Amino acid sequence: MKCSSPLLLALLVLCGCHSAKPKATAPATPAPAAQVQPPAPPPLVRPAAFWPLERGTSWTYAGSLLSGSNGVVTTNAVRLTCVVQETQTLRGHRMARLSCFPPALSPWEAVPTNAPYVLLRTPAGAWHAIEATQARPVLARLADPKDALDDLLTFETQVLAEPLKAGLRWGDPTGMQRLDGLCCWVTGTPRAASLADVAGLSKDWQLELFPLTFRTNPDQLDVQFAPNIGILATDYVHHGTPGEVHLRLTAFHPAPAAPAPPAAGAAPDAGQKSQR
């Protein structure tokens, strides 16, 4: 009987070890990704100004224009955004240049893409809306320190008086004496403003709405104004030739907040170059 050599036994052991198959392992289950919650929107801040006119403030309106010609009446949907483009104060008169002025919209003309107006508040609290080209001589006089500013503005351009109250009138002195309320602006009884359908406004804000009306025999213009916001709606109706304009505020965007100045001794931002 022969004995196996030690070398042969070692080879057999090595062959047996290498021929064994490794055990399969289940793939590791990845950990669920952490869900990142979107940042909460900043709280809505009610403007403090009677008519907020900081640069960048905007109002968006939607509504319709109705016009008639040769027995054919046409109604078109309209969307209009009014933006404060520039502001400054000249000799106590606050000026704001607007991209448009909703009450000036005409039912018989195309919706303008560029119809700037200048809104001017006098030190006495009278607000005037003037088409931009017609406002140039007014602004030039305000910029002249030698001008006494006599007869600077006329009643035809006044659109608002501050402070508002029921029964307040302004405009043509003759019209203001009429008993029928024609040919001048008349302020109606204020009521609570409805803000639920206006983006950018909180329905919890307690705001007053003042109805403002300018009536003549052939037509009528109604404006709804809310202090701290501005114009909420405007309605124009012509009683002869068919012509109507109806606009409602759908969104309000206050001016972007200015960045806070850096604290004393704070290091400059990485994106800013240091000045030496």
Protein Blocks (a to p, Z undefined) as FASTA:
>chain_A
ZZddfklmmmmmmmmmmmpccdddddddddddddddddddddddddfbfbacbehiacdd
dddddddeehiacddddddddddfbdcdeehiacdddfbdfklpcfkbccdfbdcddddd
dfkopacdddfklmmmmmmmmmpmkbgoiakbcfklpcbdcdddehiacdjfklmmpmnl
paiacddddddddfklpghiafkbccdddddddddfkbccdddddehilpfbdcdddfkb
gcddddddfbdcddddddddddehiacdfkbccdZZ
